[in-house]
Amino acid sequence: MAVFPARTTRPPSSVNRLVRKHPGLFGVPFVLLMVAASFGLTTFTQTRYDLHDQKVKHVSKEQELKLDKNRKKFDIREEYFRLSAASNEDWEQKRVPRPKGLPEWGVPPTEPSPQNDSWSR
């Protein structure tokens, strides 16, 4: 097997040696830049939300709710009766076919069911 030499053929650059010897020279300025950018962007973000709040505050309460001044009072009982009357008009009664062997209504079963025996105990 070949043994690889510990040294490379090119000597490391001065920047490479500096970062290896002092890794904080790269990391600390990078973190400081990120923190400063975050604080700098908060002003732009705050301006955006302030403008949005101004647009919302200019709308009056009636315009926001789209109400008229002469509107009818709300009565929950009236709405209940109106909705229950509307639901009774839209359906049609249909007979569901029974499975074979099941008696019609009014005809007693031929044998007692086992469920009734367990309840009577």
Summary of the structure (lengths in Angstrom):
residues: 121
radius of gyration: 41.3
end to end distance: 89.0
largest distance: 104.1
contacts: 154
relative contact order: 0.03
helix: 55%
strand: 0%
